Structure formats: structure tokens, C-alpha cells
Amino acid sequence: MRTGYVDLPLHGGQCPPWLFERMTRLGRSIIILLVRDQGTAGVLQKLADPFWFQALGCLLGFDWHSSGLTTTVCGALKEGLRGLERELGLFIAGGKGKRSLKTPQDIITYVDRYALPAKAEKLVYASKMSAKVDNTAVQDGYQLYHHTFIFTSKGDWAVIQQGMNPDSRRARRYHWLGSRVTDFVNEPQNAICCDRREQKVLNLVDRKSADTRQMIASLSCAAPVEIAREYRSLIMPYRHSLGPGDIQPQSLERILLKTYERQPDSFEAVLTIPGVGPKTIRALSLISELAYGARPSYQDPAKYSFAHGGKDGYPYPVDRKIYDQSISILEQAIKDAKIGREEKLEAFKRLRFITGEKKKP
């Protein structure tokens, strides 16, 4: 189940090397402790929680409200776990830009290198489908440019990905948790968290879009020339933000020829076909609504503190001495735990009760 996404303003600049090195070490220690305390499944649950992930970014000293938090924290965690993957049973694939395109190969490499029981083809499918849904089935104006896929040796997985809207200069982060996904195209999200709701969104994974999804699958199996003829006769409504110039009937016919040859039996199957992108899906959605009365949802499916300061000096500059002390304390706690001294770890666990968090049964 996709557990939420967050809107963040775009910030320029680079993470200073001195900060990234500390983020890597502190992030590594935190993940090691979490795996030991809650297992790899527990780590995935936390990473799939937009609140927890945002708080982690703040703890590591990054900007609480900027898009850079996502890419830098994911990069620090990936670097921090390098060499510990087999020991922890936790693997991080993908990343920003061109690195995200190598996610499938990263997954296959990990599975083969460590002879994991996890099925590479299922993990690759989950990676590709989560990206396709957020980029094509939910058209909110944000183009994905970051995709991090975290999985365990048993095949559990989570996704953290981010899209950019250059017009509004904002980024939107999407979280997935594989253990809760029962249907990739029927409300795969549990909560959508952001401070900005877009007015023009085509949301084909909303349960209200079930009829449209079915109609799109049916249209994809029809003769391309018939669908293109239907498209030419439509009047383009303003709410779609789509005009005849956005999709040429000839281009639509070429894509529909692929779908016609595949004869997909579901909307999810349509999304898996190479070449089927946002424009094709918008056109088929438009035909489904105006020609056949299958109206989709147009509702946007869209909740932090500092411990060490922030990179840009807000709310205050990063305190390197305190940061290094935090790293040292956690790293020593891990060393002590390995030789049977549990006192520090138990003290960390008790902190949550002191701060008011109720103990779970």
C-alpha cells in the first residue's frame, strides 16, 4: 500500500561533503539498530512512512522542507549500507536521475550476487509498476526523477520516489510499502500527505475510476483505427488540460497497435506495455468518459523537528560537535551490543516512553 507523499519546494545547491559523510555514518548506525530491534520488515515500514522519513532527514541535518532531503537521505543510506547488505539482509537499489533507470539491474545483481531467495522478477515488476502508476496512472503534474527501491532477502520491499513540477518549482515524494499492496491500480495508497493539493489531477487508481480502468482495458483491445476515429470526434474538455495538439491521432494509432497486439486483460496490464505513457492514458480516459460515460476521478490523492540543525542554517547551523557525539554514541552502542552489553540499546528504547509514545501490545 502506498502510504503517502509529500510536497517539497525545489532547492538548489549541493550537500557539503563534511555533512554527507556524517549523514552516511549516522544513517548506517540507525538502520543497524532498527534491523536488530525491529527486523528488516520494520525498517521498510518506517521508510514507507512519510512522517518518519521526513523526521529522519531532519535528524541527519538536512533541510526539513526541501526536495534535496529525499535524494540526499536515500543516497546516504545506500552508501552507509554498502558492504553490510548480506549481514543485514537489506538492499537499496536505484537513486536519482540516470541511476534510477538502473534499478532493475541493481535488483538482479543483488539477487544473483548473494543467491537470495527473493524472486528478482517480482521485485523488478514492483519497481517498474510503482513508477508507472505514479507517473502515468496518477497524473498530477510531477515527473518522476528519483526512484529508490529498498528490499529484503525475503522479497519484502518499499519504494521512495520523487517527481518534479518545474512550473510550481515543487517536488512531490511518493512512498510505497510492498507488504500492503494487494492491487497496484486500485487505491494502492493509505495516506497522501502534502501541503499543496493540485486542482487538475487525473487519478486512475482511485476506486471511483474503476469503470474507467475497465473501459481503458477494453479500448486497448479494440482495432486502433476505430479508437483513433472516436478520438478525432471528441470535444476536449478544459478539466483534462488536454487539447487535440497534445496527442496526434497518428501517434495514438501506433501505440494502440501495440496494445491491440497484446490484448491486455486489465488496466494494470495496459500500463506494462512499452510506449503506453501519460498521453495515451489521458486519451483513452477521455474517450472512456465522453463516449462511454465512464468518468474517472479528478481528485488529487494528495503531516518534523531538528536534532542537529539544517544544512542551510535553518533553523540553525549544523552543530558538528553534537553531530559527531551522536554518531559516536550510536556506534559504541552497536559495538557493545555485539559483545552482549545491551544497556545502551535498552535506554534508547525507553526514550520513546519518556516522550509520551504508548507501548504497543
C-alpha positions as CSV (number, residue, x, y, z in Angstrom):
1,M,0.0,0.0,0.0
2,R,1.4,3.4,-0.9
3,T,1.4,5.2,2.4
4,G,1.7,8.8,1.3
5,Y,3.5,11.5,-0.4
6,V,4.9,14.9,0.5
7,D,5.2,18.2,-1.4
8,L,8.5,20.0,-1.1
9,P,9.9,23.2,-2.7
10,L,12.9,22.8,-5.0
11,H,16.2,23.9,-3.6
12,G,19.5,24.3,-5.4
13,G,23.0,23.6,-4.2
14,Q,24.9,20.5,-3.1
15,C,25.2,18.7,0.2
16,P,28.6,19.6,1.7
17,P,30.9,16.6,1.8
18,W,31.5,17.0,5.5
19,L,27.8,16.7,6.2
20,F,27.2,13.8,3.7
21,E,29.9,11.8,5.4
22,R,28.3,12.3,8.8
23,M,24.8,11.5,7.3
24,T,26.2,8.3,6.0
25,R,27.7,7.2,9.3
26,L,24.7,8.2,11.4
27,G,22.2,6.7,8.9
28,R,24.1,3.4,8.9
29,S,24.1,3.2,12.7
30,I,20.3,4.0,12.9
31,I,19.5,1.3,10.3
32,I,21.7,-1.3,12.0
33,L,19.9,-0.6,15.3
34,L,16.5,-0.7,13.7
35,V,17.2,-4.0,11.9
36,R,18.4,-5.5,15.2
37,D,15.4,-4.2,17.1
38,Q,12.5,-4.5,14.6
39,G,13.8,-6.6,11.7
40,T,14.1,-5.7,8.1
41,A,10.3,-5.6,7.7
42,G,10.2,-3.0,10.5
43,V,12.8,-0.8,8.6
44,L,10.6,-1.0,5.5
45,Q,7.6,0.1,7.4
46,K,9.4,3.2,8.7
47,L,10.9,4.2,5.4
48,A,7.4,3.9,3.8
49,D,6.1,6.4,6.4
50,P,6.4,9.9,5.1
51,F,6.4,11.3,8.6
52,W,9.2,9.1,9.8
53,F,11.3,9.6,6.7
54,Q,11.0,13.3,7.0
55,A,12.0,13.2,10.6
56,L,15.0,11.1,9.7
57,G,16.1,13.7,7.2
58,C,15.8,16.3,9.9
59,L,17.8,14.2,12.3
60,L,20.5,13.8,9.7
61,G,20.8,17.6,9.4
62,F,19.1,18.2,6.1
63,D,16.5,20.8,5.1
64,W,13.2,19.9,6.6
65,H,11.1,21.3,3.7
66,S,13.3,20.9,0.6
67,S,13.3,18.4,-2.2
68,G,17.0,17.7,-1.6
69,L,16.1,15.8,1.6
70,T,14.7,12.9,-0.4
71,T,17.6,12.3,-2.7
72,T,20.4,13.0,-0.2
73,V,18.9,10.8,2.6
74,C,18.3,7.9,0.2
75,G,21.9,8.4,-1.1
76,A,23.4,8.4,2.4
77,L,21.5,5.3,3.4
78,K,22.6,3.5,0.3
79,E,26.2,4.5,0.8
80,G,26.0,3.7,4.5
81,L,24.8,0.1,4.0
82,R,27.4,-0.6,1.3
83,G,29.2,-3.8,2.3
84,L,26.6,-4.6,5.0
85,E,23.8,-5.9,2.7
86,R,24.4,-9.6,3.3
87,E,24.8,-9.1,7.1
88,L,21.6,-7.0,7.4
89,G,19.5,-8.7,4.7
90,L,18.6,-5.2,3.4
91,F,19.4,-3.9,-0.1
92,I,19.0,-0.5,-1.7
93,A,18.7,-0.1,-5.4
94,G,18.2,2.9,-7.7
95,G,18.6,6.6,-7.0
96,K,18.4,9.9,-8.7
97,G,18.3,10.6,-12.5
98,K,20.1,8.1,-14.6
99,R,20.8,6.0,-11.5
100,S,17.0,5.4,-11.2
101,L,16.9,3.7,-14.7
102,K,19.4,1.1,-13.4
103,T,17.1,0.0,-10.6
104,P,16.1,-3.3,-12.3
105,Q,19.7,-4.3,-13.0
106,D,20.7,-3.3,-9.4
107,I,18.0,-5.7,-8.1
108,I,19.1,-8.5,-10.3
109,T,22.7,-8.0,-9.4
110,Y,21.9,-8.2,-5.6
111,V,19.8,-11.3,-6.0
112,D,22.4,-13.1,-8.1
113,R,25.4,-12.0,-6.1
114,Y,24.0,-13.1,-2.7
115,A,21.9,-16.0,-4.0
116,L,18.8,-14.5,-2.4
117,P,15.6,-16.5,-2.0
118,A,13.8,-13.3,-3.2
119,K,12.4,-13.5,-6.7
120,A,14.2,-10.9,-8.9
121,E,11.4,-10.8,-11.5
122,K,8.7,-10.0,-8.8
123,L,10.9,-7.2,-7.4
124,V,11.7,-5.7,-10.8
125,Y,8.0,-5.7,-11.6
126,A,7.1,-4.0,-8.3
127,S,9.8,-1.3,-9.0
128,K,8.6,-0.7,-12.6
129,M,4.9,-0.7,-11.7
130,S,5.2,1.6,-8.7
131,A,6.9,4.1,-11.0
132,K,4.4,3.7,-13.8
133,V,1.5,4.2,-11.5
134,D,2.8,7.5,-10.0
135,N,3.9,8.8,-13.4
136,T,1.1,7.7,-15.7
137,A,-1.9,6.4,-13.7
138,V,-1.8,9.4,-11.3
139,Q,-1.2,12.5,-13.5
140,D,-0.6,15.3,-11.0
141,G,1.9,17.4,-12.9
142,Y,5.0,15.8,-11.3
143,Q,7.5,14.0,-13.5
144,L,9.5,11.3,-11.6
145,Y,13.3,11.8,-11.5
146,H,14.2,9.8,-8.4
147,H,13.4,6.2,-7.6
148,T,14.8,4.3,-4.7
149,F,13.8,0.6,-4.2
150,I,14.6,-1.0,-0.8
151,F,14.1,-4.7,-0.4
152,T,15.0,-7.6,1.9
153,S,16.5,-11.0,1.3
154,K,13.0,-12.5,1.7
155,G,11.5,-10.3,-1.0
156,D,9.7,-7.6,1.0
157,W,10.0,-4.2,-0.4
158,A,9.4,-0.4,-0.2
159,V,9.7,2.5,-2.6
160,I,10.6,6.1,-2.1
161,Q,10.4,8.1,-5.3
162,Q,10.1,11.8,-6.2
163,G,8.7,13.8,-9.0
164,M,9.3,17.4,-10.1
165,N,6.9,20.1,-11.2
166,P,9.1,22.8,-12.9
167,D,6.3,25.3,-13.2
168,S,5.4,25.5,-9.5
169,R,9.1,24.7,-8.5
170,R,7.9,22.0,-6.1
171,A,8.7,18.3,-5.8
172,R,6.4,15.6,-4.6
173,R,7.5,12.4,-2.8
174,Y,5.7,9.1,-3.1
175,H,6.0,6.2,-0.6
176,W,5.1,2.5,-1.1
177,L,5.1,-0.5,1.2
178,G,5.0,-3.8,-0.7
179,S,3.5,-5.9,2.2
180,R,0.3,-3.9,1.9
181,V,-0.1,-3.9,-1.9
182,T,-2.9,-6.1,-3.0
183,D,-3.7,-4.3,-6.2
184,F,-1.3,-1.9,-7.9
185,V,-4.1,0.1,-9.6
186,N,-6.8,0.2,-7.0
187,E,-6.0,2.7,-4.3
188,P,-2.6,1.4,-3.5
189,Q,-2.0,4.3,-1.1
190,N,-3.1,4.5,2.6
191,A,-2.4,8.2,3.1
192,I,-1.4,11.1,0.9
193,C,0.4,13.9,2.8
194,C,1.3,17.3,1.4
195,D,0.7,21.0,1.8
196,R,-0.5,21.6,-1.7
197,R,-3.4,20.0,-3.5
198,E,-3.4,20.2,-7.2
199,Q,-6.6,21.3,-9.0
200,K,-6.1,19.3,-12.2
201,V,-5.3,15.7,-11.5
202,L,-6.3,12.6,-13.4
203,N,-6.4,9.9,-10.7
204,L,-7.0,6.5,-12.3
205,V,-6.1,4.5,-9.2
206,D,-9.0,6.0,-7.3
207,R,-11.7,3.4,-6.6
208,K,-14.1,5.9,-8.3
209,S,-12.1,5.3,-11.5
210,A,-12.8,1.5,-11.6
211,D,-15.2,1.8,-14.6
212,T,-12.7,4.0,-16.5
213,R,-9.9,1.4,-15.8
214,Q,-12.1,-1.3,-17.2
215,M,-13.1,0.7,-20.2
216,I,-9.4,1.6,-21.0
217,A,-8.5,-2.1,-20.9
218,S,-11.4,-2.8,-23.3
219,L,-10.4,0.1,-25.6
220,S,-6.8,-1.1,-25.7
221,C,-8.0,-4.4,-27.2
222,A,-10.1,-2.7,-30.0
223,A,-8.9,-2.0,-33.5
224,P,-6.6,1.1,-33.4
225,V,-8.3,2.8,-36.4
226,E,-11.7,2.7,-34.6
227,I,-10.3,4.3,-31.4
228,A,-8.4,7.0,-33.4
229,R,-11.6,7.8,-35.3
230,E,-13.5,8.1,-32.0
231,Y,-10.8,10.4,-30.6
232,R,-11.0,12.7,-33.6
233,S,-14.7,13.4,-33.0
234,L,-14.4,14.3,-29.3
235,I,-14.6,17.8,-27.9
236,M,-11.8,18.4,-25.5
237,P,-12.9,19.5,-22.0
238,Y,-10.9,22.1,-20.1
239,R,-10.6,20.0,-17.0
240,H,-8.3,17.5,-18.7
241,S,-5.8,20.2,-19.7
242,L,-5.6,18.3,-23.0
243,G,-6.1,19.6,-26.5
244,P,-6.0,17.9,-29.9
245,G,-2.5,19.1,-30.4
246,D,-1.3,17.2,-27.3
247,I,-2.0,13.8,-28.9
248,Q,-1.8,13.3,-32.7
249,P,-4.2,10.6,-33.8
250,Q,-1.4,9.0,-35.9
251,S,0.8,8.7,-32.8
252,L,-2.1,7.3,-30.8
253,E,-2.8,4.7,-33.5
254,R,0.9,3.5,-33.3
255,I,0.6,3.0,-29.6
256,L,-2.8,1.4,-29.8
257,L,-1.4,-1.1,-32.3
258,K,0.9,-2.4,-29.6
259,T,-2.0,-2.7,-27.1
260,Y,-4.1,-4.4,-29.8
261,E,-1.4,-7.0,-30.4
262,R,-1.1,-7.6,-26.7
263,Q,-4.8,-7.8,-25.9
264,P,-4.4,-6.7,-22.3
265,D,-7.0,-8.1,-19.9
266,S,-6.7,-5.3,-17.3
267,F,-5.7,-1.7,-16.8
268,E,-2.6,-2.9,-14.9
269,A,-1.7,-5.0,-18.0
270,V,-2.1,-1.9,-20.2
271,L,0.4,0.1,-18.0
272,T,3.0,-2.6,-18.5
273,I,3.1,-2.2,-22.3
274,P,6.1,-0.3,-23.5
275,G,5.2,3.1,-25.0
276,V,2.0,3.5,-23.1
277,G,2.6,6.8,-21.3
278,P,0.6,9.6,-19.8
279,K,-0.7,11.0,-23.1
280,T,-2.0,7.6,-24.3
281,I,-3.7,7.0,-21.0
282,R,-5.3,10.6,-21.0
283,A,-6.6,10.0,-24.4
284,L,-8.2,6.6,-23.5
285,S,-9.6,8.1,-20.3
286,L,-11.1,10.9,-22.3
287,I,-12.8,8.5,-24.7
288,S,-14.0,6.4,-21.9
289,E,-15.7,9.3,-20.2
290,L,-17.2,11.2,-23.2
291,A,-18.0,8.3,-25.5
292,Y,-19.0,5.7,-22.9
293,G,-19.8,7.6,-19.7
294,A,-17.1,6.0,-17.6
295,R,-16.0,9.1,-15.6
296,P,-12.6,8.9,-13.7
297,S,-11.6,10.6,-10.5
298,Y,-10.1,14.1,-10.8
299,Q,-9.3,14.4,-7.1
300,D,-5.7,14.8,-6.0
301,P,-4.8,11.7,-3.9
302,A,-2.5,14.0,-2.2
303,K,1.9,15.6,8.3
304,Y,9.0,17.4,11.8
305,S,11.9,18.6,14.3
306,F,15.6,19.1,14.3
307,A,18.3,17.5,16.4
308,H,21.4,18.8,14.7
309,G,20.4,21.8,12.7
310,G,20.0,22.2,9.0
311,K,22.3,22.4,6.0
312,D,21.3,25.9,5.0
313,G,21.5,27.2,8.6
314,Y,17.8,26.9,9.3
315,P,16.5,26.8,12.0
316,Y,20.2,26.9,13.0
317,P,23.5,25.7,11.5
318,V,24.5,22.1,11.9
319,D,26.4,21.7,15.2
320,R,29.3,19.4,14.1
321,K,30.4,18.6,17.6
322,I,27.0,17.4,18.7
323,Y,26.5,15.5,15.4
324,D,29.8,13.6,15.9
325,Q,28.8,12.8,19.5
326,S,25.6,11.3,18.3
327,I,27.4,9.2,15.8
328,S,29.9,8.1,18.4
329,I,27.3,7.1,20.9
330,L,25.3,5.0,18.4
331,E,28.4,3.3,17.0
332,Q,29.6,2.4,20.5
333,A,26.2,1.1,21.4
334,I,26.3,-1.2,18.4
335,K,29.8,-2.4,19.4
336,D,28.6,-3.0,23.0
337,A,25.6,-5.0,21.8
338,K,27.7,-7.3,19.7
339,I,29.6,-8.4,22.9
340,G,26.5,-8.8,25.0
341,R,26.2,-5.4,26.6
342,E,22.6,-4.3,26.0
343,E,22.2,-1.4,28.5
344,K,22.5,1.5,26.0
345,L,20.2,-0.1,23.5
346,E,17.6,-0.6,26.2
347,A,18.0,3.0,27.2
348,F,17.3,4.2,23.7
349,K,14.1,2.1,23.6
350,R,12.9,3.7,26.8
351,L,13.2,7.2,25.4
352,R,10.0,6.8,23.4
353,F,8.0,6.1,26.5
354,I,9.5,9.1,28.3
355,T,8.5,11.3,25.3
356,G,4.9,10.0,25.5
357,E,4.7,7.3,22.9
358,K,2.5,4.5,24.1
359,K,3.8,1.0,24.3
360,K,2.3,-1.3,21.7
361,P,0.7,-4.6,22.9
